[in-house]
Structure formats: C-alpha cells, structure tokens
Amino acid sequence: MTAANRPAPPAAPPALVPADLGPATAAVPAGPWPGGAVPAAPPAPRWRRLATPAGVLAAVVGAFAYVGAVDPNHPGHYPVCPLYRFTGLYCPGCGGLRSAHAFVHGDLTAALHDNAPAVAGYFLFAVLWVVWAARAWRGRPAQLRLGSAQMWAVGALLLVFTVVRNLPFGAWLHP
C-alpha cells in the first residue's frame, strides 16, 4: 500500500480537561466554554442547604428532650459508665447525662457541677451550629479547621480535668 492509499487514522478522542472540583478532580470533555471549564451548577435552594443543619439540630433537641424527661439521677434508665463501674474512676464524660438533665431544667449551677466540660460543649455546639446554619443560608460551605495544636490542647484539658476530678482535692468535680 502506498501512502496515498492508506486509510486515515481514527479521529482522536476529545481532549480531557480537569474540572475544578476541589481535592477530587474529575476529567470532563472540553467544551465550547471559555478555557474548557464546565459552568458551575446553580446553587441548591435554601431549604435544601438548611436540611442537614436542621436535621442535626432536631436530633440534638430530641436527645436533650429525652434526657430532660427521663431523669438520669434515678438508676435503671441509663447504663453505668464502664470505667466507673470497673475501676471507680470518673471519666471526662461521667456526669454528662446529669449535666444535660440539669441544663434542660435551667439549673446551670448543677449542670456545671455535674460536668463542666459538657456545659462548655453545649455552648460551643450552639455557636458552631449557628455559624454552620448561617453559612448554609448564604450558600457557603461549612468550614471548621482545627489544627493539631488545638486538638492536643482540648485533649490535654480533658486529661487534666479527668486526673483532677479523681484526686482527693478534686472531689468537688465529682458528679
């Protein structure tokens, strides 16, 4: 066969251009858009963007409502902390249900006495949830970036709390 009689090679597939999808990039066929980029999808309606924060809030409110209705100070309703049961030591979560019960009933002093870090967690959750819902309302992604230093600091605080509440002079921290 001569060069003139050879069949033409098959057409090349369309060029693939990576789409800007964050850390996981996907290849999409180049199109008539500027730079080959695919246009962004229209934003989801607000009710859909708020569905997840609303669902999380409903679950938390339901849990607090249950703990508020079923008193953890009466035995038999909730399991005993396994660490306390087998060792007699209080973990950082011991007293958390009693704290939530007192919090629901508006007794902040008793809630702080039963588990102060839990009360701080309730307020932290409230602030983070409001920020999350506001960002979802505006169509922005929820971003919470904690570095290793912050995580170690939280862990160290909980460890100190646990050790102090189990020492004789920390008896005032017992639930």
Secondary structure, DSSP 8 states (H G I E B T S, - for coil): --TTTS---------EEE---TTS--EEE--SSGGG---------HHHHTHHHHHHHHHHHHHHHHHHHS-TTSTTSS---HHHHHH----TTTTHHHHHHHHHTT-HHHHHHH-HHHHHHHHHHHHHHHHHHHHHHTT--------HHHHHHHHHHHHHHHHHHHSGGGGGG--
